[in-house]
Amino acid sequence: AREKAAALLVDAFREAKDATPERKAEIRARTRERMKALRDEAKAGIAEAGAKAAAALTPEQRARIEERARAKGRTVDGKRLALGLGWRLSNPRVRAVLRARAGD
């Protein structure tokens, strides 16, 4: 998704280089819509990956997460937990660490 977003922006900048102000506004609006669609698509994939990770949690792990949330005055919602896990798993640094651990 990051590569697609970068490509969208490069194309938009290239197209808007010599455009009129009205045309630039159209390009901005179109790019904004495409970026929103890309974010929504990525968010769905992230939530799906997070849901799989949340389903794989042991009862002890889930209890620790709930305990930490309670300590902060929050509650654990399954949908929110899945999205949070998905965002963490989508981080390139986290993926690199997980790959390194799997290789050990």
C-alpha positions in Angstrom: 0.0 0.0 0.0 2.9 2.4 0.7 4.3 1.8 -2.7 0.9 2.4 -4.3 0.4 5.6 -2.4 3.9 6.9 -3.4 3.1 6.1 -7.0 -0.2 7.9 -6.8 1.5 11.0 -5.4 4.3 10.9 -8.0 1.7 10.7 -10.8 -0.3 13.5 -9.3 2.8 15.8 -9.0 3.9 15.0 -12.5 0.4 15.7 -13.9 0.0 18.9 -12.0 3.4 20.3 -12.9 2.2 22.6 -15.7 -1.5 22.5 -15.1 -3.8 25.4 -14.6 -5.1 26.2 -11.1 -8.5 24.7 -11.9 -6.9 21.6 -13.3 -4.7 21.3 -10.2 -7.8 21.4 -8.0 -9.3 18.5 -10.0 -6.0 16.6 -9.7 -5.9 17.2 -5.9 -9.6 16.1 -5.5 -9.0 12.9 -7.6 -5.8 12.1 -5.8 -7.5 12.6 -2.4 -10.3 10.2 -3.4 -7.8 7.6 -4.6 -5.7 7.9 -1.4 -8.9 7.5 0.7 -9.8 4.3 -1.2 -6.3 3.0 -0.8 -6.4 3.7 3.0 -9.7 2.0 3.3 -8.5 -1.0 1.4 -5.3 -1.2 3.5 -7.3 -0.8 6.7 -9.5 -3.8 5.8 -6.5 -5.9 5.2 -4.9 -4.8 8.4 -8.1 -5.5 10.4 -8.3 -9.0 8.9 -4.7 -9.8 9.8 -5.3 -8.4 13.3 -8.4 -10.5 13.7 -6.3 -13.6 12.8 -3.7 -12.6 15.4 -6.3 -11.9 18.0 -7.9 -15.3 17.5 -4.5 -16.9 18.0 -3.9 -15.3 21.4 -3.9 -17.6 24.4 -6.2 -16.9 27.3 -3.2 -15.8 29.3 -2.2 -13.3 26.7 -5.7 -11.9 26.4 -5.9 -11.6 30.2 -2.6 -9.6 30.2 -4.0 -7.3 27.5 -7.2 -6.8 29.4 -5.3 -6.2 32.6 -3.2 -3.5 31.0 -6.2 -1.9 29.5 -8.0 -1.9 32.9 -4.9 -0.2 34.5 -5.3 2.6 32.0 -9.1 2.8 32.5 -10.0 1.3 29.2 -11.9 -1.8 28.0 -10.9 -4.3 25.4 -13.2 -4.5 22.4 -12.5 -7.4 20.0 -12.8 -5.2 16.9 -10.5 -2.6 18.4 -8.0 -5.2 19.6 -7.9 -6.8 16.1 -7.3 -3.4 14.5 -4.6 -2.5 17.0 -2.8 -5.8 16.5 -3.1 -5.4 12.7 -1.5 -1.9 12.8 1.3 -3.2 14.9 1.9 -6.2 12.6 1.9 -3.9 9.6 4.8 -1.9 10.9 7.9 -2.7 8.8 10.2 -2.7 11.9 7.9 -5.1 13.7 7.8 -7.4 10.7 11.6 -7.4 10.5 11.8 -8.3 14.2 9.2 -11.1 13.8 11.1 -12.5 10.7 14.3 -12.4 12.6 12.8 -14.3 15.5 11.2 -16.9 13.2 14.6 -17.5 11.6 16.2 -18.4 15.0 
